Every structure is written in C-alpha cells, then in structure tokens.
Amino acid sequence: MGIKVIYEKCNLCKKCIEKCPFVSIEIKDNKIFINEKCTLCGLCVKICPEKALLKEEKEKEKIDLSQFKGIWFFAEAKDGGISSVSYEMLSAAKKLKEKLNEEICGVCFGKNIKDKVINLIRKGADKVYLIDDDVFCEFKEEVYADALSYLIKKYKPNIVIAAATMIGRSFIPAVSVKVKTGLTADCTDVDIDEKTGLLIQTRPTFGGNLMAKIICEKHRPQMATIRPKIFEQAKDQENTKGEIIEEKVEFKIEDRLNICGKQRIENVVDLQEAEIIVSGGRGLKEGKNFDIIKELADLLNAAVGASRAAVDSGWIGYPHQVGQTGKTVKPKIYIACGISGAIQHLAGMQTSDYIIAINKDPDAPIFKVANLGVVGDLFEVLPILIKKIKEGGK
Ligand SMILES: Cc1cc2nc3c(=O)[nH]c(=O)nc-3n(C[C@H](O)[C@H](O)[C@H](O)COP(=O)(O)OP(=O)(O)OC[C@H]3O[C@@H](n4cnc5c(N)ncnc54)[C@H](O)[C@@H]3O)c2cc1C
C-alpha cells in the first residue's frame, strides 16, 4: 500500500510538495519521489491537478464469516474470585443467545480459580475457557491481550463482549487490533438484529447527545465493551451442564517478571463495584474541599464519586465521574453532596438502592430521586456526620 506516481501525467507543478503536511514529497532525479514520512493521508492525491498521484489500496482479505460461532464474554478474576461484573456480562450474553442461539462461552484468566469458575456454568455458561497461570496474578495489559487473542484465533467466536471496567477498557482494544476486527467501546446496550443476526452495539455519541447503533458487518469477532451496572447479574439456573476447558499459553519470560510499580489486581479500586459511594459536586466550591468527601468515604469504606462539574473544574479525576458521560453506578448507598441533580448526573446513579442528598437548595432536583434529603450547608452537615460516625462506629 502506498502512493503511486504516474510519471507520464506528472508535469512537476510541485503543488503536492507545497501542500503535503508531512514533508514527504520531494523531487529526485527530476521526478516526484514519496519518502518514508508519508502517512498515506491522501491529500496529495486529492489536490493533484493532473491526477498523477494514486493511493494504492491493499487487496482486502476475504474472511469466511460462517466459521465464526459462539457468544463469548470475558470474566474478570479478582480477589481470588470472579468479579460481579462478569455475571452482568453473562446476562448480556444470555440476552444475545435468545435471538442468536449460539453457545455462550466465558473466558477467564487467573490463578487457582477453577472452583470459582464453575459459578459461571451454574449461571448459564455452556463453556468456560480457563487459563490458570501465575502470570495473571498481576494485571498486565499485553499478557491479557496476548492470551485472549490466542483463544479467539484458535476458536473463532462470533461475538466477544467484556465489561468496560478499568481492566476491560485497557486490554480489549489491543485484542481487537491483534485479531483485526472493530470494537465498540463503552456500550450501554447490546442486542441482535433479527434479520441479519448482527450484533447491534448501542453507545452514546456526540458528548452523550445521541445514541448510536453500531454494527460490524465484515469482520469477526464482533467486539464490544459494555458499561457495568447496565445488566443485572445472571442468576443460578437449574440443570446446567457446561464444561470448563483448560488452556495453556506460552508466555515470554519477561511477562513472568514481577515488575515493580505494576498494580496488583486486588488493589484496583472500582467505583462501579463499590457498595457505598460518597460523591461531591460544584457545591464543594474548590478542589481541596474534596478532603471532606474523602474523609467520610474512608470512614464508610466507600468510593469517591463526582459530578462532571467537579471533574471539569479539575478537582478530581475523570475516573470518578458519575453520569451519562461518566460511570453508571448502582451502589447500596449513594450520598450526593453539593450536587444539583442534573439529568445527566441522575442517568448514572438514580438506580442506586438508597440515595442520600445534601444540598442547601430545597428545590434542587436531586431531592426528587433522594430517599433521604438533608437541606443544609454541606460544610456544616458533613462534619457533624463524620463526628457522629467516629463517636458511634460505622
Ligand atoms: C452531553 C452532556 C453530558 C453530561 N454528562 C454528565 C455526567 O456524566 N455527569 C454529571 O455529573 N454531569 C454531566 N453533565 C453536566 C450536567 O448537566 C451538570 O452541569 C452537572 O451535573 C452539574 O454538576 P453539579 O451538580 O456538581 O453542579 P451544579 O449544577 O452547579 O450544582 C451545585 C449544587 O450544589 C449546591 N450547593 C452549593 N453550595 C452548597 C453547600 N455549601 N452545601 C450544600 N449544597 C451546596 C447548589 O445548591 C447546587 O444544587 C453533562 C452535560 C451534558 C450537556
């Protein structure tokens, strides 16, 4: 693939040289020459008045799509077990199976987790591919990507879904590149088109103002990551008879090295897994006031969330953002402090089991979804709450 010069047509007008943003066109031996800086942007082809430049396309590889079968979901092993989000992915796979009728296969990587993986079978997986190896004690993106792409190339699934958690978001894109297919990241729904059998992947676009439905027609597998807390966790089923298939992958010696500074999986904090979330908004007035939110969160063993206003102000990082363009959460208790309750924030937290709102404006929309509302100044209310908890335990 490259830019071809048709010398018979070229009159050396040099327009391509002037316009090339990458300085990749020069004249050598009185002829146009494309050097190694060319990025194939195609601008020269468009502007050449003599049509003397052509972009050569590589002949597209024809893929026999009929050989790809099965609905796969990635099951994350965490803290010696299977993370709850994996059962949500199993639910999503079950929804797809209702229309596609292909077998559901889980894929799980971990150490000494075979007895936990059986739960995936109990809840409806037809098969689980398990790689039990020390190398998975810590999360290394490239190791996970190598292992999953090895299995995909070997078994050729039709669909692969994974949770859009910190783990899924970081290694699944690398897998899609390795197996040469597309990926729709951060979906809010997946379904099957009953006419074509294709996976319909729904996700917000244009800053959350539109919901796009995306399909992957020509490549396999069809891959998507799905936001946690969209699907309920799969429940135990009767008469399940799935099988666990143990696989082995040859890892490079450097993959086995325990590199200092790499995060161990147990230490990955996940807002979407938290049972209690204390969130702060613009009502905090400035970034350092998140300390009071963090103090309350520590006392309650809770995670810290935030509104987009707080994140956009640079008071806290984007991974903490709850809402339409942040994370969808469903904790047992959600405490919103100084958050007005804009529709986009509610979209990410209103299905929480119990919502407590602290806001000095009695008309703030957050009170419409709150189970318990405290009308007051958070700088007065939170210190009292923290003191009470410290006095009386959790
Ligand atoms: C396409 C799009 C996507 C978006 N996605 C998201 C998203 O994912 N998440 C999100 O959160 N927002 C999102 N937004 C932004 C959203 O519309 C709101 O602007 C944002 O949620 C407001 O944040 P806030 O409630 O912290 O701030 P504000 O709306 O300014 O509310 C601050 C609140 O604090 C209260 N307050 C002030 N001082 C105190 C005090 N001392 N004590 C107690 N209460 C006090 C005020 O009464 C007020 O209700 C999105 C917007 C768009 C257009």
Ligand as a Chemical Component Dictionary entry (heavy atoms), coordinates in Angstrom:
data_LIG
# 
_chem_comp.id                   LIG 
_chem_comp.type                 NON-POLYMER 
_chem_comp.pdbx_formal_charge   0 
_chem_comp.three_letter_code    LIG 
# 
loop_
_chem_comp_atom.comp_id 
_chem_comp_atom.atom_id 
_chem_comp_atom.alt_atom_id 
_chem_comp_atom.type_symbol 
_chem_comp_atom.charge 
_chem_comp_atom.model_Cartn_x 
_chem_comp_atom.model_Cartn_y 
_chem_comp_atom.model_Cartn_z 
_chem_comp_atom.pdbx_ordinal 
LIG C1  C1  C 0 -23.943 15.935 26.990 1  
LIG C2  C2  C 0 -23.747 16.161 28.455 2  
LIG C3  C3  C 0 -23.245 15.140 29.240 3  
LIG C4  C4  C 0 -23.081 15.319 30.619 4  
LIG N1  N1  N 0 -22.616 14.292 31.406 5  
LIG C5  C5  C 0 -22.553 14.467 32.749 6  
LIG C6  C6  C 0 -22.141 13.385 33.595 7  
LIG O1  O1  O 0 -21.766 12.305 33.149 8  
LIG N2  N2  N 0 -22.155 13.606 34.945 9  
LIG C7  C7  C 0 -22.521 14.803 35.504 10 
LIG O2  O2  O 0 -22.497 14.912 36.748 11 
LIG N3  N3  N 0 -22.894 15.823 34.705 12 
LIG C8  C8  C 0 -22.899 15.699 33.366 13 
LIG N4  N4  N 0 -23.246 16.756 32.594 14 
LIG C9  C9  C 0 -23.347 18.090 33.227 15 
LIG C10 C10 C 0 -24.671 18.325 33.929 16 
LIG O3  O3  O 0 -25.602 18.861 33.021 17 
LIG C11 C11 C 0 -24.483 19.338 35.088 18 
LIG O4  O4  O 0 -23.915 20.503 34.581 19 
LIG C12 C12 C 0 -23.605 18.818 36.227 20 
LIG O5  O5  O 0 -24.029 17.546 36.655 21 
LIG C13 C13 C 0 -23.688 19.800 37.379 22 
LIG O6  O6  O 0 -22.825 19.404 38.397 23 
LIG P1  P1  P 0 -23.140 19.840 39.903 24 
LIG O7  O7  O 0 -24.439 19.290 40.322 25 
LIG O8  O8  O 0 -21.945 19.471 40.706 26 
LIG O9  O9  O 0 -23.132 21.435 39.815 27 
LIG P2  P2  P 0 -24.317 22.460 39.897 28 
LIG O10 O10 O 0 -25.417 22.128 38.959 29 
LIG O11 O11 O 0 -23.723 23.787 39.811 30 
LIG O12 O12 O 0 -24.892 22.222 41.368 31 
LIG C14 C14 C 0 -24.209 22.527 42.532 32 
LIG C15 C15 C 0 -25.198 22.292 43.678 33 
LIG O13 O13 O 0 -24.517 22.476 44.911 34 
LIG C16 C16 C 0 -25.422 23.097 45.797 35 
LIG N5  N5  N 0 -24.595 23.781 46.805 36 
LIG C17 C17 C 0 -23.804 24.878 46.646 37 
LIG N6  N6  N 0 -23.170 25.151 47.793 38 
LIG C18 C18 C 0 -23.569 24.223 48.698 39 
LIG C19 C19 C 0 -23.257 23.993 50.059 40 
LIG N7  N7  N 0 -22.394 24.760 50.730 41 
LIG N8  N8  N 0 -23.873 22.978 50.681 42 
LIG C20 C20 C 0 -24.758 22.179 50.031 43 
LIG N9  N9  N 0 -25.083 22.352 48.731 44 
LIG C21 C21 C 0 -24.489 23.357 48.083 45 
LIG C22 C22 C 0 -26.227 24.036 44.944 46 
LIG O14 O14 O 0 -27.487 24.325 45.583 47 
LIG C23 C23 C 0 -26.392 23.229 43.671 48 
LIG O15 O15 O 0 -27.598 22.481 43.687 49 
LIG C24 C24 C 0 -23.402 16.587 31.217 50 
LIG C25 C25 C 0 -23.904 17.609 30.401 51 
LIG C26 C26 C 0 -24.059 17.402 29.043 52 
LIG C27 C27 C 0 -24.618 18.531 28.219 53 
# 
loop_
_chem_comp_bond.comp_id 
_chem_comp_bond.atom_id_1 
_chem_comp_bond.atom_id_2 
_chem_comp_bond.value_order 
_chem_comp_bond.pdbx_ordinal 
LIG C1  C2  SING 1  
LIG C2  C3  SING 2  
LIG C2  C26 DOUB 3  
LIG C3  C4  DOUB 4  
LIG C4  N1  SING 5  
LIG C4  C24 SING 6  
LIG N1  C5  DOUB 7  
LIG C5  C6  SING 8  
LIG C5  C8  SING 9  
LIG C6  O1  DOUB 10 
LIG C6  N2  SING 11 
LIG N2  C7  SING 12 
LIG C7  O2  DOUB 13 
LIG C7  N3  SING 14 
LIG N3  C8  DOUB 15 
LIG C8  N4  SING 16 
LIG N4  C9  SING 17 
LIG N4  C24 SING 18 
LIG C9  C10 SING 19 
LIG C10 O3  SING 20 
LIG C10 C11 SING 21 
LIG C11 O4  SING 22 
LIG C11 C12 SING 23 
LIG C12 O5  SING 24 
LIG C12 C13 SING 25 
LIG C13 O6  SING 26 
LIG O6  P1  SING 27 
LIG P1  O7  DOUB 28 
LIG P1  O8  SING 29 
LIG P1  O9  SING 30 
LIG O9  P2  SING 31 
LIG P2  O10 DOUB 32 
LIG P2  O11 SING 33 
LIG P2  O12 SING 34 
LIG O12 C14 SING 35 
LIG C14 C15 SING 36 
LIG C15 O13 SING 37 
LIG C15 C23 SING 38 
LIG O13 C16 SING 39 
LIG C16 N5  SING 40 
LIG C16 C22 SING 41 
LIG N5  C17 SING 42 
LIG N5  C21 SING 43 
LIG C17 N6  DOUB 44 
LIG N6  C18 SING 45 
LIG C18 C19 SING 46 
LIG C18 C21 DOUB 47 
LIG C19 N7  SING 48 
LIG C19 N8  DOUB 49 
LIG N8  C20 SING 50 
LIG C20 N9  DOUB 51 
LIG N9  C21 SING 52 
LIG C22 O14 SING 53 
LIG C22 C23 SING 54 
LIG C23 O15 SING 55 
LIG C24 C25 DOUB 56 
LIG C25 C26 SING 57 
LIG C26 C27 SING 58 
# 
